[in-house]
Amino acid sequence: MTATSTLTLGGLLLALIILTCNLYPWWTGGREMKQLASFGKGFGGAACAAACPGGILGWAHSHSGTLGNGAGERAGQALTGTNPGTGLTSGQLVGLGTTGAVIVVIAMTLVVLAYKAAGKKDRRRIIGGAYVGSVLLLTAGVAGALAWLPAALNAAGDGVVAAVQGVGIL
């Protein structure tokens, strides 16, 4: 990754507020998984973008923390009187290859198509999921938990390339 933003407690606070706003209706409602589908689509797209070492997706991911750090720090200071500017341990997903990049682009295309077809509330949930996913993947814990993702994307891409080239068929 060319530039990784350092996430502060303020940026984490903003991401957790957005996460809470998305989980609360699900928790108080029927707890049906379809209520979380839009948020999950955004989160999945962000996870794919987090695997990108550069390009527009990699740039957007690496700068997502900067977006929330200022707003979260101001909110935390205004509400509690403390300064939540302490940096968190950063992490990143590494190892995406060219075949995995094909899968990332297709996955992001599906997220964009889902966004275009969604209603107003679901669009906000997709954006919220993308932001929360991108911010959480800047932390060492979540990036470490999803360290398997670039290899899985590469394997899926290898499978697509092998099928298109006729490997095992001819």
Beta strands, then each sheet from edge to edge (+ up, - down):
end
